[in-house]
Amino acid sequence: MHALDQRVERVTDRVAKAAIEVRVRTVQIPTIVKTFLLPGLVTRQARLTEGKRALNTRALAIVN
């Protein structure tokens, strides 16, 4: 029973990490497109906010 619990825990962690990764990529792609293709639409403040968000996401990924 203990081995089954451990396996379920590992699978659950993998699914959670995959869901987080999908969300990060979903937000990242439009931001990159806006930055490189339409640079006038992204203000300095928006870039700073996105940068902080990316750092927080990386910190969460490192912790997990």
C-alpha positions in Angstrom: 0.0 0.0 0.0 2.8 2.4 0.8 4.5 1.8 -2.6 1.1 2.6 -4.3 0.9 5.9 -2.3 4.4 6.9 -3.3 3.6 6.2 -7.0 0.4 8.2 -6.9 2.3 11.0 -5.2 5.0 11.0 -7.9 2.4 11.0 -10.7 0.4 13.8 -9.1 3.6 15.9 -8.8 4.4 15.3 -12.5 0.9 16.3 -13.6 1.0 19.4 -11.5 4.4 20.4 -12.9 3.2 19.8 -16.4 0.1 22.0 -15.8 2.3 24.8 -14.5 4.6 24.5 -17.5 1.7 24.6 -19.9 0.4 27.8 -18.3 3.8 29.4 -18.3 4.3 28.7 -22.0 0.8 29.9 -22.8 1.6 33.3 -21.2 5.2 33.4 -22.5 4.4 32.9 -26.2 2.2 36.0 -26.7 4.6 38.1 -24.6 7.5 37.1 -26.8 5.5 37.8 -30.0 4.5 41.2 -28.8 8.0 42.1 -27.7 9.7 41.1 -31.0 7.1 41.8 -33.6 5.3 44.7 -32.1 7.8 46.4 -29.8 5.9 49.7 -29.6 3.0 48.0 -27.8 5.1 46.7 -24.9 6.0 49.5 -22.4 9.0 49.4 -20.1 6.7 48.8 -17.1 5.0 45.9 -18.7 8.4 44.3 -19.5 9.5 44.8 -15.9 6.3 43.2 -14.6 6.7 40.2 -17.0 10.3 39.8 -15.9 9.3 39.7 -12.3 6.6 37.1 -13.1 9.1 35.0 -15.0 11.6 35.1 -12.0 8.8 34.1 -9.6 7.9 31.2 -11.9 11.5 30.1 -12.2 11.8 30.3 -8.4 8.8 28.1 -8.0 10.2 25.6 -10.6 13.5 25.4 -8.7 11.7 24.8 -5.4 9.6 22.0 -6.8 
